[in-house]
Amino acid sequence: MIADFFIIILNFFIRLIASVVTSVTDLLPEDPFASLNLSLPAEIVGYMNWCFPFTLVVETLAVWGAAMLVWYVISILLRVFKVID
């Protein structure tokens, strides 16, 4: 009997929090960047890529990030199994 009362109160607070979060998110726009035009002309992008190789930088950062992730995972596993300090 008392447990049912607490469950009803808890459900009320959960619905209250959900309705507050829903009302706050309804105030936000669907896509805040829809009105922005951030595109550059293709010739400018070509010159930028000729001066600074964006594709090489992105690929290098991706490989470096993957290597660091693997290193951290292996390090954590070795510490969990007490192989290293």
HTML snippet that shows the backbone in 3Dmol.js (N, CA, C, O; Angstrom):
<script src="https://3Dmol.org/build/3Dmol-min.js"></script>
<div id="view" style="width:600px;height:400px;position:relative"></div>
<script>
const pdb = `
ATOM      1  N   MET A   1       0.818  -1.183   0.000  1.00  0.00           N
ATOM      2  CA  MET A   1       0.000   0.000   0.000  1.00  0.00           C
ATOM      3  C   MET A   1       0.871   1.260   0.000  1.00  0.00           C
ATOM      4  O   MET A   1       0.686   2.152  -0.828  1.00  0.00           O
ATOM      5  N   ILE A   2       1.815   1.321   0.930  1.00  0.00           N
ATOM      6  CA  ILE A   2       2.703   2.482   0.986  1.00  0.00           C
ATOM      7  C   ILE A   2       3.649   2.475  -0.212  1.00  0.00           C
ATOM      8  O   ILE A   2       3.981   3.532  -0.749  1.00  0.00           O
ATOM      9  N   ALA A   3       4.085   1.282  -0.634  1.00  0.00           N
ATOM     10  CA  ALA A   3       4.971   1.182  -1.794  1.00  0.00           C
ATOM     11  C   ALA A   3       4.260   1.684  -3.046  1.00  0.00           C
ATOM     12  O   ALA A   3       4.877   2.346  -3.880  1.00  0.00           O
ATOM     13  N   ASP A   4       2.981   1.382  -3.187  1.00  0.00           N
ATOM     14  CA  ASP A   4       2.224   1.870  -4.338  1.00  0.00           C
ATOM     15  C   ASP A   4       2.144   3.399  -4.334  1.00  0.00           C
ATOM     16  O   ASP A   4       2.232   4.034  -5.385  1.00  0.00           O
ATOM     17  N   PHE A   5       1.979   3.973  -3.165  1.00  0.00           N
ATOM     18  CA  PHE A   5       1.932   5.431  -3.047  1.00  0.00           C
ATOM     19  C   PHE A   5       3.265   6.049  -3.489  1.00  0.00           C
ATOM     20  O   PHE A   5       3.282   7.032  -4.230  1.00  0.00           O
ATOM     21  N   PHE A   6       4.366   5.474  -3.035  1.00  0.00           N
ATOM     22  CA  PHE A   6       5.681   5.992  -3.431  1.00  0.00           C
ATOM     23  C   PHE A   6       5.929   5.815  -4.926  1.00  0.00           C
ATOM     24  O   PHE A   6       6.563   6.659  -5.560  1.00  0.00           O
ATOM     25  N   ILE A   7       5.435   4.733  -5.476  1.00  0.00           N
ATOM     26  CA  ILE A   7       5.577   4.517  -6.919  1.00  0.00           C
ATOM     27  C   ILE A   7       4.773   5.556  -7.691  1.00  0.00           C
ATOM     28  O   ILE A   7       5.237   6.063  -8.712  1.00  0.00           O
ATOM     29  N   ILE A   8       3.581   5.875  -7.219  1.00  0.00           N
ATOM     30  CA  ILE A   8       2.762   6.899  -7.871  1.00  0.00           C
ATOM     31  C   ILE A   8       3.457   8.260  -7.799  1.00  0.00           C
ATOM     32  O   ILE A   8       3.490   8.994  -8.787  1.00  0.00           O
ATOM     33  N   ILE A   9       4.006   8.592  -6.644  1.00  0.00           N
ATOM     34  CA  ILE A   9       4.719   9.862  -6.486  1.00  0.00           C
ATOM     35  C   ILE A   9       5.947   9.895  -7.384  1.00  0.00           C
ATOM     36  O   ILE A   9       6.213  10.906  -8.033  1.00  0.00           O
ATOM     37  N   LEU A  10       6.699   8.794  -7.426  1.00  0.00           N
ATOM     38  CA  LEU A  10       7.886   8.721  -8.270  1.00  0.00           C
ATOM     39  C   LEU A  10       7.521   8.863  -9.742  1.00  0.00           C
ATOM     40  O   LEU A  10       8.206   9.571 -10.480  1.00  0.00           O
ATOM     41  N   ASN A  11       6.458   8.202 -10.180  1.00  0.00           N
ATOM     42  CA  ASN A  11       6.011   8.320 -11.572  1.00  0.00           C
ATOM     43  C   ASN A  11       5.589   9.755 -11.888  1.00  0.00           C
ATOM     44  O   ASN A  11       5.835  10.255 -12.985  1.00  0.00           O
ATOM     45  N   PHE A  12       4.953  10.410 -10.916  1.00  0.00           N
ATOM     46  CA  PHE A  12       4.556  11.806 -11.105  1.00  0.00           C
ATOM     47  C   PHE A  12       5.782  12.685 -11.337  1.00  0.00           C
ATOM     48  O   PHE A  12       5.785  13.512 -12.248  1.00  0.00           O
ATOM     49  N   PHE A  13       6.822  12.515 -10.522  1.00  0.00           N
ATOM     50  CA  PHE A  13       8.031  13.330 -10.686  1.00  0.00           C
ATOM     51  C   PHE A  13       8.752  13.006 -11.994  1.00  0.00           C
ATOM     52  O   PHE A  13       9.309  13.901 -12.630  1.00  0.00           O
ATOM     53  N   ILE A  14       8.746  11.758 -12.392  1.00  0.00           N
ATOM     54  CA  ILE A  14       9.374  11.386 -13.671  1.00  0.00           C
ATOM     55  C   ILE A  14       8.629  12.044 -14.823  1.00  0.00           C
ATOM     56  O   ILE A  14       9.256  12.579 -15.737  1.00  0.00           O
ATOM     57  N   ARG A  15       7.296  12.011 -14.791  1.00  0.00           N
ATOM     58  CA  ARG A  15       6.510  12.662 -15.850  1.00  0.00           C
ATOM     59  C   ARG A  15       6.698  14.173 -15.826  1.00  0.00           C
ATOM     60  O   ARG A  15       6.728  14.816 -16.876  1.00  0.00           O
ATOM     61  N   LEU A  16       6.826  14.740 -14.626  1.00  0.00           N
ATOM     62  CA  LEU A  16       7.044  16.180 -14.508  1.00  0.00           C
ATOM     63  C   LEU A  16       8.384  16.579 -15.118  1.00  0.00           C
ATOM     64  O   LEU A  16       8.462  17.555 -15.864  1.00  0.00           O
ATOM     65  N   ILE A  17       9.423  15.839 -14.808  1.00  0.00           N
ATOM     66  CA  ILE A  17      10.740  16.118 -15.376  1.00  0.00           C
ATOM     67  C   ILE A  17      10.723  15.931 -16.887  1.00  0.00           C
ATOM     68  O   ILE A  17      11.307  16.729 -17.619  1.00  0.00           O
ATOM     69  N   ALA A  18      10.055  14.877 -17.357  1.00  0.00           N
ATOM     70  CA  ALA A  18       9.981  14.634 -18.798  1.00  0.00           C
ATOM     71  C   ALA A  18       9.221  15.752 -19.500  1.00  0.00           C
ATOM     72  O   ALA A  18       9.601  16.160 -20.597  1.00  0.00           O
ATOM     73  N   SER A  19       8.165  16.246 -18.890  1.00  0.00           N
ATOM     74  CA  SER A  19       7.410  17.326 -19.530  1.00  0.00           C
ATOM     75  C   SER A  19       8.209  18.628 -19.545  1.00  0.00           C
ATOM     76  O   SER A  19       8.111  19.393 -20.504  1.00  0.00           O
ATOM     77  N   VAL A  20       8.991  18.891 -18.511  1.00  0.00           N
ATOM     78  CA  VAL A  20       9.833  20.092 -18.495  1.00  0.00           C
ATOM     79  C   VAL A  20      10.909  19.995 -19.573  1.00  0.00           C
ATOM     80  O   VAL A  20      11.148  20.957 -20.304  1.00  0.00           O
ATOM     81  N   VAL A  21      11.553  18.844 -19.672  1.00  0.00           N
ATOM     82  CA  VAL A  21      12.591  18.658 -20.693  1.00  0.00           C
ATOM     83  C   VAL A  21      11.983  18.754 -22.087  1.00  0.00           C
ATOM     84  O   VAL A  21      12.582  19.348 -22.983  1.00  0.00           O
ATOM     85  N   THR A  22      10.812  18.183 -22.277  1.00  0.00           N
ATOM     86  CA  THR A  22      10.152  18.247 -23.584  1.00  0.00           C
ATOM     87  C   THR A  22       9.774  19.674 -23.933  1.00  0.00           C
ATOM     88  O   THR A  22       9.947  20.093 -25.077  1.00  0.00           O
ATOM     89  N   SER A  23       9.262  20.427 -22.971  1.00  0.00           N
ATOM     90  CA  SER A  23       8.885  21.812 -23.263  1.00  0.00           C
ATOM     91  C   SER A  23      10.105  22.677 -23.559  1.00  0.00           C
ATOM     92  O   SER A  23      10.028  23.584 -24.388  1.00  0.00           O
ATOM     93  N   VAL A  24      11.229  22.414 -22.896  1.00  0.00           N
ATOM     94  CA  VAL A  24      12.448  23.174 -23.177  1.00  0.00           C
ATOM     95  C   VAL A  24      12.979  22.834 -24.568  1.00  0.00           C
ATOM     96  O   VAL A  24      13.389  23.724 -25.312  1.00  0.00           O
ATOM     97  N   THR A  25      12.973  21.559 -24.915  1.00  0.00           N
ATOM     98  CA  THR A  25      13.475  21.188 -26.243  1.00  0.00           C
ATOM     99  C   THR A  25      12.529  21.623 -27.352  1.00  0.00           C
ATOM    100  O   THR A  25      12.965  21.797 -28.490  1.00  0.00           O
ATOM    101  N   ASP A  26      11.246  21.803 -27.053  1.00  0.00           N
ATOM    102  CA  ASP A  26      10.329  22.314 -28.071  1.00  0.00           C
ATOM    103  C   ASP A  26      10.601  23.777 -28.397  1.00  0.00           C
ATOM    104  O   ASP A  26      10.246  24.246 -29.478  1.00  0.00           O
ATOM    105  N   LEU A  27      11.222  24.497 -27.481  1.00  0.00           N
ATOM    106  CA  LEU A  27      11.560  25.898 -27.736  1.00  0.00           C
ATOM    107  C   LEU A  27      12.734  26.042 -28.697  1.00  0.00           C
ATOM    108  O   LEU A  27      12.867  27.068 -29.365  1.00  0.00           O
ATOM    109  N   LEU A  28      13.579  25.031 -28.770  1.00  0.00           N
ATOM    110  CA  LEU A  28      14.766  25.100 -29.614  1.00  0.00           C
ATOM    111  C   LEU A  28      14.391  24.901 -31.078  1.00  0.00           C
ATOM    112  O   LEU A  28      13.439  24.182 -31.382  1.00  0.00           O
ATOM    113  N   PRO A  29      15.123  25.523 -31.975  1.00  0.00           N
ATOM    114  CA  PRO A  29      14.832  25.330 -33.406  1.00  0.00           C
ATOM    115  C   PRO A  29      15.238  23.938 -33.865  1.00  0.00           C
ATOM    116  O   PRO A  29      16.055  23.269 -33.232  1.00  0.00           O
ATOM    117  N   GLU A  30      14.651  23.518 -34.977  1.00  0.00           N
ATOM    118  CA  GLU A  30      14.954  22.194 -35.520  1.00  0.00           C
ATOM    119  C   GLU A  30      16.412  22.107 -35.967  1.00  0.00           C
ATOM    120  O   GLU A  30      17.122  21.164 -35.617  1.00  0.00           O
ATOM    121  N   ASP A  31      16.846  23.094 -36.739  1.00  0.00           N
ATOM    122  CA  ASP A  31      18.222  23.124 -37.235  1.00  0.00           C
ATOM    123  C   ASP A  31      18.724  24.564 -37.177  1.00  0.00           C
ATOM    124  O   ASP A  31      18.356  25.384 -38.019  1.00  0.00           O
ATOM    125  N   PRO A  32      19.560  24.875 -36.191  1.00  0.00           N
ATOM    126  CA  PRO A  32      20.002  26.272 -36.071  1.00  0.00           C
ATOM    127  C   PRO A  32      20.924  26.720 -37.204  1.00  0.00           C
ATOM    128  O   PRO A  32      21.115  27.921 -37.394  1.00  0.00           O
ATOM    129  N   PHE A  33      21.488  25.801 -37.947  1.00  0.00           N
ATOM    130  CA  PHE A  33      22.416  26.148 -39.015  1.00  0.00           C
ATOM    131  C   PHE A  33      21.768  26.094 -40.396  1.00  0.00           C
ATOM    132  O   PHE A  33      22.467  26.178 -41.405  1.00  0.00           O
ATOM    133  N   ALA A  34      20.465  25.959 -40.456  1.00  0.00           N
ATOM    134  CA  ALA A  34      19.793  25.847 -41.752  1.00  0.00           C
ATOM    135  C   ALA A  34      19.897  27.153 -42.546  1.00  0.00           C
ATOM    136  O   ALA A  34      19.977  27.122 -43.774  1.00  0.00           O
ATOM    137  N   SER A  35      19.897  28.289 -41.863  1.00  0.00           N
ATOM    138  CA  SER A  35      19.913  29.562 -42.572  1.00  0.00           C
ATOM    139  C   SER A  35      21.326  30.021 -42.938  1.00  0.00           C
ATOM    140  O   SER A  35      21.484  30.979 -43.695  1.00  0.00           O
ATOM    141  N   LEU A  36      22.349  29.353 -42.414  1.00  0.00           N
ATOM    142  CA  LEU A  36      23.724  29.750 -42.711  1.00  0.00           C
ATOM    143  C   LEU A  36      24.198  29.138 -44.025  1.00  0.00           C
ATOM    144  O   LEU A  36      23.916  27.975 -44.316  1.00  0.00           O
ATOM    145  N   ASN A  37      24.905  29.913 -44.798  1.00  0.00           N
ATOM    146  CA  ASN A  37      25.503  29.416 -46.031  1.00  0.00           C
ATOM    147  C   ASN A  37      27.008  29.386 -45.816  1.00  0.00           C
ATOM    148  O   ASN A  37      27.682  30.406 -45.960  1.00  0.00           O
ATOM    149  N   LEU A  38      27.534  28.213 -45.471  1.00  0.00           N
ATOM    150  CA  LEU A  38      28.953  28.080 -45.166  1.00  0.00           C
ATOM    151  C   LEU A  38      29.754  27.474 -46.306  1.00  0.00           C
ATOM    152  O   LEU A  38      30.912  27.100 -46.121  1.00  0.00           O
ATOM    153  N   SER A  39      29.156  27.375 -47.465  1.00  0.00           N
ATOM    154  CA  SER A  39      29.861  26.757 -48.587  1.00  0.00           C
ATOM    155  C   SER A  39      30.848  27.745 -49.208  1.00  0.00           C
ATOM    156  O   SER A  39      30.588  28.946 -49.292  1.00  0.00           O
ATOM    157  N   LEU A  40      31.967  27.212 -49.631  1.00  0.00           N
ATOM    158  CA  LEU A  40      32.991  27.998 -50.309  1.00  0.00           C
ATOM    159  C   LEU A  40      32.993  27.626 -51.782  1.00  0.00           C
ATOM    160  O   LEU A  40      32.627  26.508 -52.145  1.00  0.00           O
ATOM    161  N   PRO A  41      33.399  28.546 -52.620  1.00  0.00           N
ATOM    162  CA  PRO A  41      33.533  28.191 -54.045  1.00  0.00           C
ATOM    163  C   PRO A  41      34.586  27.097 -54.217  1.00  0.00           C
ATOM    164  O   PRO A  41      35.560  27.039 -53.467  1.00  0.00           O
ATOM    165  N   ALA A  42      34.383  26.243 -55.196  1.00  0.00           N
ATOM    166  CA  ALA A  42      35.258  25.091 -55.407  1.00  0.00           C
ATOM    167  C   ALA A  42      36.688  25.518 -55.731  1.00  0.00           C
ATOM    168  O   ALA A  42      37.634  24.823 -55.360  1.00  0.00           O
ATOM    169  N   GLU A  43      36.857  26.629 -56.404  1.00  0.00           N
ATOM    170  CA  GLU A  43      38.213  27.049 -56.757  1.00  0.00           C
ATOM    171  C   GLU A  43      39.001  27.492 -55.527  1.00  0.00           C
ATOM    172  O   GLU A  43      40.211  27.279 -55.461  1.00  0.00           O
ATOM    173  N   ILE A  44      38.335  28.098 -54.565  1.00  0.00           N
ATOM    174  CA  ILE A  44      39.032  28.500 -53.336  1.00  0.00           C
ATOM    175  C   ILE A  44      39.453  27.265 -52.546  1.00  0.00           C
ATOM    176  O   ILE A  44      40.561  27.217 -52.011  1.00  0.00           O
ATOM    177  N   VAL A  45      38.583  26.280 -52.473  1.00  0.00           N
ATOM    178  CA  VAL A  45      38.912  25.055 -51.753  1.00  0.00           C
ATOM    179  C   VAL A  45      40.086  24.352 -52.435  1.00  0.00           C
ATOM    180  O   VAL A  45      40.955  23.802 -51.757  1.00  0.00           O
ATOM    181  N   GLY A  46      40.119  24.363 -53.741  1.00  0.00           N
ATOM    182  CA  GLY A  46      41.240  23.762 -54.468  1.00  0.00           C
ATOM    183  C   GLY A  46      42.559  24.448 -54.151  1.00  0.00           C
ATOM    184  O   GLY A  46      43.575  23.783 -53.948  1.00  0.00           O
ATOM    185  N   TYR A  47      42.549  25.775 -54.106  1.00  0.00           N
ATOM    186  CA  TYR A  47      43.775  26.498 -53.758  1.00  0.00           C
ATOM    187  C   TYR A  47      44.188  26.238 -52.316  1.00  0.00           C
ATOM    188  O   TYR A  47      45.373  26.083 -52.020  1.00  0.00           O
ATOM    189  N   MET A  48      43.211  26.193 -51.427  1.00  0.00           N
ATOM    190  CA  MET A  48      43.524  25.917 -50.023  1.00  0.00           C
ATOM    191  C   MET A  48      44.125  24.522 -49.880  1.00  0.00           C
ATOM    192  O   MET A  48      45.074  24.325 -49.121  1.00  0.00           O
ATOM    193  N   ASN A  49      43.571  23.557 -50.609  1.00  0.00           N
ATOM    194  CA  ASN A  49      44.081  22.192 -50.531  1.00  0.00           C
ATOM    195  C   ASN A  49      45.459  22.086 -51.182  1.00  0.00           C
ATOM    196  O   ASN A  49      46.255  21.234 -50.786  1.00  0.00           O
ATOM    197  N   TRP A  50      45.756  22.918 -52.156  1.00  0.00           N
ATOM    198  CA  TRP A  50      47.080  22.907 -52.772  1.00  0.00           C
ATOM    199  C   TRP A  50      48.126  23.469 -51.816  1.00  0.00           C
ATOM    200  O   TRP A  50      49.254  22.977 -51.771  1.00  0.00           O
ATOM    201  N   CYS A  51      47.758  24.500 -51.048  1.00  0.00           N
ATOM    202  CA  CYS A  51      48.695  25.109 -50.097  1.00  0.00           C
ATOM    203  C   CYS A  51      48.828  24.293 -48.820  1.00  0.00           C
ATOM    204  O   CYS A  51      49.921  24.175 -48.265  1.00  0.00           O
ATOM    205  N   PHE A  52      47.736  23.737 -48.359  1.00  0.00           N
ATOM    206  CA  PHE A  52      47.725  22.990 -47.103  1.00  0.00           C
ATOM    207  C   PHE A  52      46.948  21.705 -47.332  1.00  0.00           C
ATOM    208  O   PHE A  52      45.733  21.755 -47.524  1.00  0.00           O
ATOM    209  N   PRO A  53      47.612  20.555 -47.316  1.00  0.00           N
ATOM    210  CA  PRO A  53      46.939  19.293 -47.678  1.00  0.00           C
ATOM    211  C   PRO A  53      45.974  18.811 -46.581  1.00  0.00           C
ATOM    212  O   PRO A  53      46.360  18.050 -45.694  1.00  0.00           O
ATOM    213  N   PHE A  54      44.726  19.261 -46.658  1.00  0.00           N
ATOM    214  CA  PHE A  54      43.734  18.923 -45.648  1.00  0.00           C
ATOM    215  C   PHE A  54      43.470  17.423 -45.575  1.00  0.00           C
ATOM    216  O   PHE A  54      43.310  16.873 -44.485  1.00  0.00           O
ATOM    217  N   THR A  55      43.423  16.762 -46.727  1.00  0.00           N
ATOM    218  CA  THR A  55      43.127  15.322 -46.712  1.00  0.00           C
ATOM    219  C   THR A  55      44.231  14.548 -46.007  1.00  0.00           C
ATOM    220  O   THR A  55      43.949  13.621 -45.248  1.00  0.00           O
ATOM    221  N   LEU A  56      45.481  14.917 -46.250  1.00  0.00           N
ATOM    222  CA  LEU A  56      46.595  14.245 -45.579  1.00  0.00           C
ATOM    223  C   LEU A  56      46.551  14.487 -44.072  1.00  0.00           C
ATOM    224  O   LEU A  56      46.813  13.575 -43.287  1.00  0.00           O
ATOM    225  N   VAL A  57      46.224  15.699 -43.671  1.00  0.00           N
ATOM    226  CA  VAL A  57      46.150  16.017 -42.247  1.00  0.00           C
ATOM    227  C   VAL A  57      45.029  15.232 -41.581  1.00  0.00           C
ATOM    228  O   VAL A  57      45.220  14.689 -40.493  1.00  0.00           O
ATOM    229  N   VAL A  58      43.879  15.164 -42.208  1.00  0.00           N
ATOM    230  CA  VAL A  58      42.745  14.437 -41.637  1.00  0.00           C
ATOM    231  C   VAL A  58      43.059  12.945 -41.543  1.00  0.00           C
ATOM    232  O   VAL A  58      42.771  12.313 -40.526  1.00  0.00           O
ATOM    233  N   GLU A  59      43.641  12.386 -42.587  1.00  0.00           N
ATOM    234  CA  GLU A  59      43.994  10.964 -42.550  1.00  0.00           C
ATOM    235  C   GLU A  59      45.033  10.678 -41.479  1.00  0.00           C
ATOM    236  O   GLU A  59      44.932   9.675 -40.772  1.00  0.00           O
ATOM    237  N   THR A  60      46.032  11.544 -41.350  1.00  0.00           N
ATOM    238  CA  THR A  60      47.066  11.353 -40.330  1.00  0.00           C
ATOM    239  C   THR A  60      46.483  11.454 -38.931  1.00  0.00           C
ATOM    240  O   THR A  60      46.827  10.654 -38.061  1.00  0.00           O
ATOM    241  N   LEU A  61      45.607  12.420 -38.700  1.00  0.00           N
ATOM    242  CA  LEU A  61      44.975  12.542 -37.391  1.00  0.00           C
ATOM    243  C   LEU A  61      44.078  11.351 -37.076  1.00  0.00           C
ATOM    244  O   LEU A  61      43.996  10.928 -35.923  1.00  0.00           O
ATOM    245  N   ALA A  62      43.409  10.810 -38.081  1.00  0.00           N
ATOM    246  CA  ALA A  62      42.564   9.639 -37.861  1.00  0.00           C
ATOM    247  C   ALA A  62      43.402   8.421 -37.473  1.00  0.00           C
ATOM    248  O   ALA A  62      43.043   7.681 -36.556  1.00  0.00           O
ATOM    249  N   VAL A  63      44.510   8.217 -38.168  1.00  0.00           N
ATOM    250  CA  VAL A  63      45.391   7.085 -37.843  1.00  0.00           C
ATOM    251  C   VAL A  63      46.006   7.279 -36.465  1.00  0.00           C
ATOM    252  O   VAL A  63      46.078   6.333 -35.680  1.00  0.00           O
ATOM    253  N   TRP A  64      46.450   8.497 -36.163  1.00  0.00           N
ATOM    254  CA  TRP A  64      47.033   8.781 -34.850  1.00  0.00           C
ATOM    255  C   TRP A  64      46.003   8.571 -33.744  1.00  0.00           C
ATOM    256  O   TRP A  64      46.321   7.995 -32.704  1.00  0.00           O
ATOM    257  N   GLY A  65      44.771   9.034 -33.959  1.00  0.00           N
ATOM    258  CA  GLY A  65      43.712   8.857 -32.967  1.00  0.00           C
ATOM    259  C   GLY A  65      43.390   7.388 -32.728  1.00  0.00           C
ATOM    260  O   GLY A  65      43.176   6.973 -31.589  1.00  0.00           O
ATOM    261  N   ALA A  66      43.355   6.603 -33.799  1.00  0.00           N
ATOM    262  CA  ALA A  66      43.098   5.170 -33.648  1.00  0.00           C
ATOM    263  C   ALA A  66      44.240   4.496 -32.899  1.00  0.00           C
ATOM    264  O   ALA A  66      44.003   3.638 -32.050  1.00  0.00           O
ATOM    265  N   ALA A  67      45.479   4.878 -33.208  1.00  0.00           N
ATOM    266  CA  ALA A  67      46.616   4.293 -32.504  1.00  0.00           C
ATOM    267  C   ALA A  67      46.597   4.654 -31.025  1.00  0.00           C
ATOM    268  O   ALA A  67      46.884   3.804 -30.182  1.00  0.00           O
ATOM    269  N   MET A  68      46.267   5.887 -30.698  1.00  0.00           N
ATOM    270  CA  MET A  68      46.194   6.295 -29.293  1.00  0.00           C
ATOM    271  C   MET A  68      45.073   5.560 -28.566  1.00  0.00           C
ATOM    272  O   MET A  68      45.236   5.169 -27.410  1.00  0.00           O
ATOM    273  N   LEU A  69      43.952   5.371 -29.226  1.00  0.00           N
ATOM    274  CA  LEU A  69      42.842   4.639 -28.623  1.00  0.00           C
ATOM    275  C   LEU A  69      43.231   3.200 -28.324  1.00  0.00           C
ATOM    276  O   LEU A  69      42.940   2.689 -27.243  1.00  0.00           O
ATOM    277  N   VAL A  70      43.889   2.543 -29.281  1.00  0.00           N
ATOM    278  CA  VAL A  70      44.351   1.173 -29.063  1.00  0.00           C
ATOM    279  C   VAL A  70      45.361   1.125 -27.931  1.00  0.00           C
ATOM    280  O   VAL A  70      45.313   0.214 -27.104  1.00  0.00           O
ATOM    281  N   TRP A  71      46.281   2.090 -27.876  1.00  0.00           N
ATOM    282  CA  TRP A  71      47.286   2.128 -26.821  1.00  0.00           C
ATOM    283  C   TRP A  71      46.639   2.274 -25.446  1.00  0.00           C
ATOM    284  O   TRP A  71      47.021   1.583 -24.502  1.00  0.00           O
ATOM    285  N   TYR A  72      45.658   3.173 -25.332  1.00  0.00           N
ATOM    286  CA  TYR A  72      44.984   3.358 -24.045  1.00  0.00           C
ATOM    287  C   TYR A  72      44.189   2.120 -23.635  1.00  0.00           C
ATOM    288  O   TYR A  72      44.198   1.743 -22.463  1.00  0.00           O
ATOM    289  N   VAL A  73      43.509   1.490 -24.579  1.00  0.00           N
ATOM    290  CA  VAL A  73      42.737   0.282 -24.256  1.00  0.00           C
ATOM    291  C   VAL A  73      43.656  -0.832 -23.778  1.00  0.00           C
ATOM    292  O   VAL A  73      43.363  -1.498 -22.784  1.00  0.00           O
ATOM    293  N   ILE A  74      44.773  -1.039 -24.485  1.00  0.00           N
ATOM    294  CA  ILE A  74      45.719  -2.081 -24.075  1.00  0.00           C
ATOM    295  C   ILE A  74      46.321  -1.735 -22.719  1.00  0.00           C
ATOM    296  O   ILE A  74      46.491  -2.618 -21.878  1.00  0.00           O
ATOM    297  N   SER A  75      46.643  -0.474 -22.496  1.00  0.00           N
ATOM    298  CA  SER A  75      47.200  -0.052 -21.216  1.00  0.00           C
ATOM    299  C   SER A  75      46.211  -0.302 -20.071  1.00  0.00           C
ATOM    300  O   SER A  75      46.603  -0.771 -19.003  1.00  0.00           O
ATOM    301  N   ILE A  76      44.960   0.005 -20.291  1.00  0.00           N
ATOM    302  CA  ILE A  76      43.944  -0.226 -19.258  1.00  0.00           C
ATOM    303  C   ILE A  76      43.773  -1.714 -18.994  1.00  0.00           C
ATOM    304  O   ILE A  76      43.670  -2.135 -17.842  1.00  0.00           O
ATOM    305  N   LEU A  77      43.743  -2.506 -20.049  1.00  0.00           N
ATOM    306  CA  LEU A  77      43.606  -3.962 -19.863  1.00  0.00           C
ATOM    307  C   LEU A  77      44.801  -4.543 -19.114  1.00  0.00           C
ATOM    308  O   LEU A  77      44.626  -5.406 -18.254  1.00  0.00           O
ATOM    309  N   LEU A  78      46.017  -4.081 -19.428  1.00  0.00           N
ATOM    310  CA  LEU A  78      47.189  -4.571 -18.723  1.00  0.00           C
ATOM    311  C   LEU A  78      47.175  -4.160 -17.250  1.00  0.00           C
ATOM    312  O   LEU A  78      47.631  -4.910 -16.388  1.00  0.00           O
ATOM    313  N   ARG A  79      46.654  -2.973 -16.970  1.00  0.00           N
ATOM    314  CA  ARG A  79      46.552  -2.561 -15.567  1.00  0.00           C
ATOM    315  C   ARG A  79      45.465  -3.343 -14.830  1.00  0.00           C
ATOM    316  O   ARG A  79      45.617  -3.642 -13.646  1.00  0.00           O
ATOM    317  N   VAL A  80      44.383  -3.671 -15.510  1.00  0.00           N
ATOM    318  CA  VAL A  80      43.318  -4.451 -14.877  1.00  0.00           C
ATOM    319  C   VAL A  80      43.820  -5.839 -14.504  1.00  0.00           C
ATOM    320  O   VAL A  80      43.518  -6.349 -13.425  1.00  0.00           O
ATOM    321  N   PHE A  81      44.580  -6.439 -15.394  1.00  0.00           N
ATOM    322  CA  PHE A  81      45.095  -7.788 -15.140  1.00  0.00           C
ATOM    323  C   PHE A  81      46.431  -7.778 -14.395  1.00  0.00           C
ATOM    324  O   PHE A  81      47.089  -8.812 -14.276  1.00  0.00           O
ATOM    325  N   LYS A  82      46.826  -6.604 -13.895  1.00  0.00           N
ATOM    326  CA  LYS A  82      48.023  -6.442 -13.044  1.00  0.00           C
ATOM    327  C   LYS A  82      49.315  -6.899 -13.732  1.00  0.00           C
ATOM    328  O   LYS A  82      50.215  -7.429 -13.080  1.00  0.00           O
ATOM    329  N   VAL A  83      49.398  -6.697 -15.025  1.00  0.00           N
ATOM    330  CA  VAL A  83      50.623  -7.029 -15.732  1.00  0.00           C
ATOM    331  C   VAL A  83      51.623  -5.886 -15.586  1.00  0.00           C
ATOM    332  O   VAL A  83      52.827  -6.117 -15.478  1.00  0.00           O
ATOM    333  N   ILE A  84      51.114  -4.640 -15.583  1.00  0.00           N
ATOM    334  CA  ILE A  84      51.958  -3.481 -15.368  1.00  0.00           C
ATOM    335  C   ILE A  84      51.381  -2.662 -14.227  1.00  0.00           C
ATOM    336  O   ILE A  84      50.242  -2.872 -13.808  1.00  0.00           O
ATOM    337  N   ASP A  85      52.194  -1.709 -13.720  1.00  0.00           N
ATOM    338  CA  ASP A  85      51.710  -0.836 -12.641  1.00  0.00           C
ATOM    339  C   ASP A  85      51.094   0.411 -13.191  1.00  0.00           C
ATOM    340  O   ASP A  85      50.633   1.260 -12.429  1.00  0.00           O
TER     341      ASP A  85
END
`;
const viewer = $3Dmol.createViewer("view");
viewer.addModel(pdb, "pdb");
viewer.setStyle({}, {cartoon: {color: "spectrum"}});
viewer.zoomTo();
viewer.render();
</script>
